[in-house]
Amino acid sequence: MTKAHNLGFPRIGLNRDLKWALERYWKGEIDQRTLEDEGQRIRAANWALQIEAGHDFLSVGDFSWYDQVLDLSTLLGVIPARFKNVTDEYDLDTYFRMARGRAPRGTDTYACEMTKWFDTNYHYIVPELAANQNFKITSEKLFFETAEAQRLGKNVKPILLGPISYLWLAKTKEYHFDKLLLLKKLQAVYLDILTRLRDQGIEWVQIDEPILVMDLPSDWQAAFKETYANLKLPKLNLLLTTYFGDLEDNAELACQLPTAGLHIDVVRGPLQLDYIAAYLPNDKVLSVGIVDGRNIWRTDLRRALSTLKPLHAKLGERLWVASSCSLLHSPVDLCAETKLDAELKNSLAFATQKLHEISELSRALAQGDAAIAKELAASDAARLARNASPRIHNPDVQKRCQNITDEMTKRHSVYAKRKQIQQALYDLPLFPTTTIGSFPQTPEIRSIRQNYKLGKLDKESYAEQIHKQIKNAIQKQINLGLDVLVHGEAERNDMVEYFGELLEGFAFTQNGWVQSYGSRCVKPPVIYGDVSRPHAMTTEWTAYAQSLTDKPVKGMLTGPITILCWSFVRDDQPRFETAKQIAVALRDEVNDLIRSGIHIIQIDEPAFREGLPLRQEYWFDYLQQAVYCFRIASCGVPDHVQIHTHMCYSEFNDIIEAIAELDADVITIETSRSDMELLKAFENYKYPNDIGPGVYDIHSPRIPTADEMVSLIEKAIKYIPIKQLWINPDCGLKTRDWAETEIALKNLVSAAKELRKKYATSRSESEKV
């Protein structure tokens, strides 16, 4: 029989149950036992769904309190010294301190670095390795959950991030050394883990090595051969799992490793099937990830079967059917959506539905198409209905995109001239201070939006209450002494969803949440058709904010690449075409902001690097397209208009020239968790425009002192001239509360004042430094 399995299931629960439990635990409202009971309930619900769908394995190790990479770090004993407690033993609060710098018990300290998981919007906690790093099993979580699942009487498949990928994703903090020097010690503890799992009665372990779809140096390729030869155990089968792309030059290596099976992602890498089938040894299982784990469109079952049937004829029961990657990146269950229109809903599949699609494909291979005749007919009907829908295509939008000219992607003057004009207008001090855009989303603000959505507030009353929140945010910023203000985004539920709700071609779910990190969940819009802007989206709120102060207020927009990357995007046209449509809509919004009196406009692109292909050979095309779209949105403005952009969780070294090509007047970036390490990108590349390296890690409840912020900027000065430096937090402040926000921003302003005194008494002197 062809086996059906998944590579992992969402851990948040149907109603974001994990989020609410975590946040109550962090606040001290529940104890650890209550938290653990909630985790057990979520796991049981997930396994019940897999049993109902008819999967051949229950996935274990995909549930996490915060992040699966952090789980592995604590399993391996990779716990930096600053987090260790008196007894030097791991506990759950140590885990949370590593993730967020604070827990109900233990001393506050700075959290581990967090960055994007490959090219997704999921964030992982970066392991910190020392040259003398030792590894040992320090967490029983994986073994406990394995035994918990086994009590259900089903086959269990534990999931482990593989040792080579773990090393690749880790950072060396003390000084840089060859991480592969740690491999033998790491192999030993992995062998201990696998041995314990085998002794628990496990037959198959899914061991994820996603870096095999990337460009790997020869020594890292060799490391795979050595490692998997040493991890081979009798009576234990390893399923080597790859995803997010095509194996390409690593295909023969992956096929020949001494593992019992190989999983490939044929959604992201459909062309690899031909040569994988040729390289695959005659005794090895091939798991084909043909149900998309990262998007929400229903699988075309007939098309999928046309791909799988020739393989099945060749491989027989050695062919397994699976999701392309973990279903972590999909919402939990489409059945929770009661307000989506029937036409669109019929085109979608969330994680629970994807479990069934996997099983249906497996059943058809084993028993013939007749076994799923009803499901095939429904799939065919959904595909035909979507293709014939009149809502998808808009000739006016397509015409505007065809008429984009090169002149539309260029500023009128070079940056040096623009800066002179802007400085004369705004008269900003050295080290100007600003924030990234959002302020705390208080219960009051959420209640206002909810009441308006439910019809309990009319439009005038809603506007009045949002104006009150904006006025409060402006007054707080004036009192704090910030130089460039923001309106605070009280009217916005999410930086992408807000715009999607005001653009044509977007649809929204009620409960389509996916985890971004920890307790942070996002609800991506669904882009189903051509994108256009029927009316202004932000001018009312920003213009009101500007009317309250003589200081400049930034207009706040989300950029085209980020809206693209943080949405579930239509799959019936190239992604670049959709990005262009979004860019044209944003260009209209920029011009409306200028007409309403806003002359500093921030177009956020935190996903700019996230969208970068995993293989370098495809970077050039992507970067050209991403820069092109940003400039469509941003370049149709006079010289006195100052364009900002913001990026977070990005390694800039290898794309710094593309970032400069955006030609934003000011770029703000996340740097505090990396202790300004990211600024090394600017050591050899003289970035021409202004830059604000973040000095406050807003993802941690810990508040940095003014001295700490001064120290970070002092490090930045090693790489960037002071006349180009701004001071700002890492990211928006919506997840923080006002008490900590005000203290942190007070420290930020104090740091700026201290630096102004130290480095210059006048702007002319600062130019000489």
N, C-alpha and C positions, 0 to 999 in steps of 0.2 A: 504493500500500500504506500502511495505517496503521502508523506507526512505533511501536516499543516502546523505551522508554528509562527510565533511573532517574536520580534527582537526586543520587546519591552512594551509596557503599557503605561499610560499617563498615571502619575502618582498623586495627583492633586485631589481626586475624588470628584464625583459628579457635580457637586455644588461648591467646589473649592474648599472642601472640608478640611484638608490639610492646612491651608492658609489660615483659616480661622483658629484652628487648634494651636498652631505654632505661635501666632501672635498673642493668643491668650496665655500661653506658657511663658513667652518672653516678658509679658507684663506681670507675671506672678499670679494670674487669675486661676490657673489650674496647676496641679502638680505633675511630676514626670510620669507617674503611673497612669493618670488620665490621658496624657498625651500619647503614651504608648498604646493604650487601649484604642484610641482613635486611629492610630497607624495600623493596628491589627485589623480593625474593621474595614479600612480602605483596602488593605491587601486581600482580605477575604472576598470583598465585593469584586475586585479585579479578577481573582482566580475563578470566581463563579461565572463571570462573563466568558472567560476562556473555555471553561468546561461546557457551558451552554452552546458556544459556537462550534464545539467539537475539535478543539486543538489537541494535538498529540502530546504537547508538553505544557506545563505551567511555568511561566517565566518567573524567576526569583532573582533578586539583586537589582531589579529595576525600581523598587521602592526606595526612596531616600528622604531623609528629614530635610535636606537642603540641596545636595548635589552629589551625583554618583562618583565624580572624581574625588571629591572630599571624602566620601565613604571609603574609597580605595586607599587614600592616604592614611586614614585612621586604621584601616585594616592592616596596612603595611608598617605601621609605626612611624610614619613620616609626619611627626608633630614637632614644629619648631619650638625651641627652648622657651620662648616667651609665653607659650600657652600651657606649659606643663605645671601641674599643681604640686602640692606638697608631697603627695604620695607617688608622684611620677607615673600615675596610671591614667589611662584614657577613660573619660566619661562623656556623657552627652553634652554637658555644659562646656567642656573643652572643645568639642566639635563645633558648637555654636559660636564660641569665641573665635575660633579659626575663621569661621564664615563671616562674622559680622562685628568682631571686636568686643562684643559684650554678650553676657548670658546671665541668667538669674544668680548663678554662683561663679566666683572667680574674678580676678582683677581685670579691669578693662585694659585693652591694649590695641594696637593697630592690627586690623584684620589681614588675612592673606589676600594676595592680589586676585582679582576676578577678571576674566576675559571671555570672549565669545568662543563657543564650541564650534570649531571649524567655520562653515559659512552659514550658521544658523543664528537665530536671535536668542538662543539659550546661552546662559553664562555658566562657566564652571570655575571652581576655586583652584587656582594654580598651585600645584605642589611646590614646596621649597626644599631643595636638596643641598646638603653640605658635602664637602669633599670627603669627609669621614663618616658619611651617612651609614647608619646601620638599619637593617630592616628586621622586623619581627611582628608576628601576629599580635595585635593589641586590641582588636574588636571581635566580638562574637556575633555581630549582627547578621552577617551572611549565613553562617552556620545555623543560627537560631531560626531565621526565616526559611531556610531550606527544610529544616525539620518540621516547621509549621505547615509548609505546603505539602510535604509528604504525608502528613496525617489525613489529607483529603483522598488518599488512595490513587493518585495520578502520577504519571511520569513528571519529574521536575527537571528543569533545565536552568541551573544557575548561570548568571551573566557576569562576566568579569571583563573590565578593560584590560587589554593585554599589556605585558611588561614593556614592549618596545614603544607602543603608543604612549604609555604612561611616562616613560622617560622623556620622550619627545616633547610632551606637553608641559613638563616640569621646568622650573627655573633654578639656576644656581645663584644663590643670594650672596654668599660671602665674597666669592670671586669666581670668575668663569673657568671652568675646567671641562674636560671631555666627560659628559654624562655617561657615556658607554663604559667608563671605568667602573661604574657601580653595577654593571649588568650581572656579573656572576653572583654577587650578594643578593640581588633582586631575584634572580632565577631560583635561588635556594628557598626563599620565602614563598614564592609562587608554587614551588614544588610541594611545600608544606601545606599550602592552601588546597591544592588539587588533591593531594593525598587524603586530607581530611574529608573533602567532598566525596571522594570515592569510597572512603570508609563509612560514610553516611548512606551509601547505597546509590549514589548518583552514577549514571551511565554516560550522560552527555553534558558537557560544559560549553556554553557559548563564550568564546574568548574574542573580544572585539579588538581589531587592529585597523582602525580607520585610516591611519597614516599610509597604508599601502596604496591609497588612491592619490598620493601626493608624489612630488619629485623627491626621491630619497638619495642621499650620498651613498657611495658604494659600501662604506663601513657600516651604515645602518641596514643596508640590504643584507650584508653578511651576518649582522647581529640576529636577524630572523632565523637564519639557518642554524646557528649555534644554539639559540635559545630554545627553539621548538624541538630540536634533537634532545635537549636536556629535560624538556617538560613532558616527554612521552612516558606514559604510565600504562602498565597492563590493566585491562578491564576498565579503562576510562577513555572516552572518546572526546576529542576536542573539535568543536565546530569553529574554524577560523572565520571571523566575520568582518566583512568590509562593507562600507557604504559611503554615500555622498558623491560617488564618482566612479570612473572607469579605472580598472587596474593598469591598463596600458602596459608600460615597460616592466611592471611588477607582476604581471599575470603569470608568467612561467614560474617565478619564485613562489607565489602564493599557492599555485597548484602542486608544486613539488615538495612543499613543507610536509613533515611527517605528522599531519593531522588527519583525523577521520573524515572531515568534511570541510567544505568551503562555501561561504555565503557571499553572493555578489548582488549589487544594486543595479538592476536593469531598468529602473525608472530614470536614474541619473546617467547610467552608462549602458544604453541598450546595445551598442555595437560590440561590447566585449563578449557576448554570448558565443560568437563563432569561434574565437580563438581560445576561450576558456574550455569549450567542449573538446577542442583538439589537444590541449595540454593536460586535461584532467586525467589522473591515473584511473585504471579500470576498477579499483576498489573504493574509490572515494565518493562520498555523498556530495551532491551539488545542491545547495539551497538557493533558490532563485527569488530575489526580492522584487516582486512584480506588482504588488499593491503599494501605492505611494504612501509612505509614512509621513510625508511633509506637506501634503496639500490635501484639500478636502473634496476634490472631484471624485465622483463615483468611478470605479474601475469599469472599463469596457471589457466585460467578461469574454465576449467572443474574440476580441482582438488579443486578449491575454492568452486565451487557449490556443490561438494560432501560433503563438510564440512557444508555448509550453509543450504542445503535442509532439513535435519532432524530437525534443529533448527527452520526453517521456518514452518515446519509442526506442531511444538509444540507451537511456539510463535505467528505465523501469523504476523500482522502488528506491533507487539511489537519488532520485529527484525529489526534493522537498520544495514546498511552496511557502512563501513568507512575505512579510512586509519588507519594503525596501530598506528601512532603517527602523529604529525604535519608534513606536507610536506616541512617544512622549511629545512629539511636535504637532500632534493632532488634538482637537477637542475630544472630550470623552464620549458623548452620545448624542446623535442627531435627534433621538426621540424626545430629548428635553426641549427641542425647538418647536414651539406651538404657534409662532407668529410669522415664520417665513412663508412666503407664498408657495403654493404647491408646485409650480413649475420649477422654481429654483431648488426647493428642498429635494425634489425628485432627482436632481443632478448631483447631490452631495452624499458623502459618506464620511462619518467621523470614526474615531478609533474603534468603537464597538461594532459599527457596521463593517469596518475593514476586517475585523476578526472573522466575520461571516463570509466576506468575499474570499478570503484566503481559503477557508474550508470548502466553499463552493467550487473553487478551481481545483482543489485537491480531489474532491469527490468526482468531478467530471472526468478527471484524468483516470481515476480508478474504475469508474462505472459507466462512462460515456456521457455524452451531452444530455441524453434523455433524463439522467438523474437530476439535472438542474434545469430542466426545460422551462419552468416557471421563472426562475431567476434570470436565465438567458433572455427570455422575452422581455422582462422588465428592464434589463440592462440595455437591450436594443432600443426599446421605446424611449428610454431616457436620453440616449445619445441622439436619436432622430429629433426629439422635441427640442433639445438644446441647440442643435444645428439650425433648426428652422425658426428659432425664436426671433421675433422682430425687435426685441429689446437690446440685442447685442451690438448691432452696428449703427453708427451715426455718421452719415456722409459728410456733414459739416465739420465734425471733429477730424475726420480723415483728411479732408481738404486743407484744413489749417496746418496739420502736421506736414503735409506735402509741400506747403508753401513757406516753410521755415528757411531763412537765408543765413549765410555765414555772418552777415552784419548783425543779426539778431543775437549772436553769441559773443559779442565783443563790447567791452566798456569803451566809453568815448575817449578817455585819456588813460595814460599809464598810472600805476599806483602812486608813484612819487608825487605826481601833480595832484592827484585826487586827495592825498593825505594833507597837502598844504591847504587846499580849499576846505576840507573838512575840519582841520584844526582851527582855522580862522573862524569857522562858524560855531563850533562846539566848545572851543577853549578848554579842552580836557587837560587835567594835570598829568604829571609823570605818574606812571603806574595807575592808570584809571581803573576804577572798580565797577563791576557789574555782576549780575547773576545770569544763569543760563536761561531762565524764563519762568518756570513754574514756582509757585509758593505752596505751602502746606494745604492739602485738600482736607479741610476740617470736616467733622460730622455735619456742621451747619451748612457748609457748601454742598456737600453731597445731598443733604436733605432738600435744599433749594432746587437742585437739578432734578432730583427724583420727583418732587411735587409738581414741577413744571411738566415733566414727562408724563405723569399720571393725570394731568389736567386739573390738578388742585390749585395751580397758579395760572392766571392769565398772562399774556405776553408782557403787558405793562408792569404788572407786579413782579414778574420774574426779572425783567430788566432793572427795575428799581433795586431789587435785592442783590443782583450781581454788581450793579454800580456801587453799592455800599461795600461789598467785599473788595472791589478794585480800589476804592478810595482808602480803605484801611491799609491795603498793601502799599499804595503809593506813599501814604503818610509814614508808615513804618520805615520805608526805604529812605525818605527824606530825613527822618530822625536819626537813622543810622549813618547818614552821610555818604551813601553810595553815589557814584557819578552818573552812570547811565542806568535808568530804571526800566522795569518791566511792569506790565499790568497784572501779572500773577496767574492768569489763566484759570480763574475761578469757574468760567463757563465750560471748561474742557474736561471731558471724561478721560481722554487719552490723546496723546500727541498725533496719533494716526487716525484713530476712530473718529475724533472730532471733525477732521477734514473730510473723511470719507462720507460722513453723514450729510455733508453739504455739497458733495459732488455727485454728478450723475454717473452711473455705471458701477456703483457700489451697493452692496447689501450688507445687512448686519444680523448677527445672531443674538439671542438672549443669553446663551450660556456656553458660547464657543470659546471657553477659556483655555489657554495653554500656559505652561510655566515658563517664566523668563529666568528667574533665579529664586531660590529660597521660597518665601511666601509671596513673592511678586508674580502675579499672573497678568497676562494681556489677552485681549479679545480681538484678534485681527479681523479687519473687514474682509469681505469677499468681493474681489473685483471680477465681475461677470461680463462686463461690456465696455464699450468705448467711454472714455472719461471726459467730462466737461464740467464747467463751473457755471451754474445758472445765475448766481448772484454773489455779491461780496460775502466773505466768510468771517473776517476778523476786524473790519474797519470800525464798526460801532464801538466795540469794547476798547480798542487801542486808542482811538481818537478821544474817547471820554477820559481815559487815563492821562493823555497828554494835556487835556484841558485843565488838569488839576495842578500842574507844575510847570516851571520854566526849564527844568532839567529835561534832557532828551529821554523819551520813552521808546524802547525798541518795539517794533512790530515783530510778532513771533509766528513763523511759518515752519512747517515740516517739509523737508526737501523731497524731490521726486524719487530719488533712489531709496530713501528710507520708507516712504509711503509704499513703494513697490515691495521692498524686502520684508516689511512688517505687515503685509497683507497676504491673504490667500489669493494668488494671482491666477487669472484665466490662463488656460493652457492651449487655447486655440489660435494664438498668434505669438510671435516672438516677444519676450519680456521687454525688450528695448522699445518696441512700438507702444506698449502701455506706459512705459516711463516717459516717453516723449509727450504723450497726451496729458499726463499729470503735470509735466513741466510747463506746457502751454497754459494750462489752467492756473498754475501758480504765478506765471508771468502777469496774468490779468490781475491777480490779487495784489501783487507787488505794486503795480501802477495805481490801483485803487487806494492803497495805503499812502502812497506819496501824495495823491490828490487830497487825502483827508488830513494832511499835515504831518505825517510820520516820515522822518528822514533817516532813521537808523532802523534797518530791517535785518533780522536774523533768520536765515534759512537753514534749519538744522539738518545735518546729514550724518547722524551717528552710525548709520548702517553702511557708510561709504565703503569701508574696508570689508565689512561683513559679506558684501556681495561679490568680493573678489574670487575668481575661480581658484580652485585648489591647485591647479597646475599652472605653472608660470607661462607656458606657451599660449594660454588664453587671456593673460592679463592685459595685453596691449589693447585688444578689442574692447574688453569690458571697461577699462579706464577711459578710453576715448569716448565711449558711449556715456559713461557716468558723468564725466566732465562736461560733455556736450549738453546733457539734460540740465545739469545745475546752471550752466551759463544761459540756457534758454530762459530759465526762471529768473535769473538774477541780473542780467546784463542790460535790460532795457531801461536803465535809470540814469539820471543826471549825475555829474561828478560829485556833487555835494552830498548825495545819498550814500551813506556808509552801509555796506553789506557785510554782515557777520555770518559765520557758520559755526556749527559745533559738532565735534566728533568725540566719541568715547570708546574705550576699550579697543584701541587700535595701535598696532605696531606700525610705525610710520616709515621706518628706515627704507623699506623697499618700494614705497609709493610716494615718497615726499615730493618728487617732481610733479606728479599728477595732482597732488593736493595744492601745490603752488599754481598749477594751471587753472584751478577753480577761480583764482583772482579775487577771492573774498578780501575785503579790506581788513577784516579781523577774523581769526580763527581761534576758538576756544576748545581745549582738549582735556581729556581725563589723564592726570599724571600723578595724583597724590598716592594712590595705592602702590604704584611702582617706584615711589620715592624719586620721582623725576627721571627715572631710567629711560622713559620713552623719548626724552628730549635729546638723547644721543643721536637721534636721526638728524638733528640740526647742527651737529658738530662739524660735519664736512660739507653740508649743504646750507648755504647762506639764504635762509628763507627771507624773501623780500618784504613781506607784509607784516602786519601786527599779529601777535599771538598771545593768548591767555592760557597758560598752563594751570590746571586746576590745583588749588591748594587745600581743598576741603573735601574729604571723601564722604559724599552724601549718602552712600549706601550703608554706612555704619552709624549707629546712634552715638558713637563717641565724638565729642566735640574737641577739635584741635585748638591749642592755644595760639595767641598771636605770635609768640616766639617760634612755634613750630612752622607757622605759615611763612614767617620771615626766612627761616632756614631753607624751606623749599624754594622760595623765590631766589635766594642766594645761589642755590644750585642751578636754577634756570639761567641765571645771569652768566654762568660759565659758557652757555651755548647760544644765548640770544641777547643782542644789544638791549640795554635798558629802555631805550627810546621806543622799542617795539613791544614792550611787555605790558600786558593787562593783568589784573588780579581778579580771580573769580573762583567759585566752587567748581567741582568736577562736572556736575550735571544739575538738572532741575531739582527743586527742593520739595516736590509734591509729596514724597513719602515721609518727610520729617514733620515734626510738630513745631508750632511757633516758638515755644519756649527755647528749644535747642537751636532753632534757626536764627533767632535774634542774637543769641549769645555768639554763635559761630560767625555771623556776619559782622557783629561788633568787633570781634577779634580780627576778621579779615580787613576791615577798614583801618583798625589800629595798625595792623601790619603794613598796609600801604602807606600810612602817614609816617611810620618809622623809616621805611625804605626811602621815601621822598627826602626826608631830612638827611639820611646817610649819603645818598648818592648825588644829590643836586640841590642847589638853592635856587636855581633858575633853569629854564628849559635850555638855554644856550649852553650852560655848563654840562647838562646831561648829554647834549649832542657830542661833546668832546670825549666823554667817558668811553 
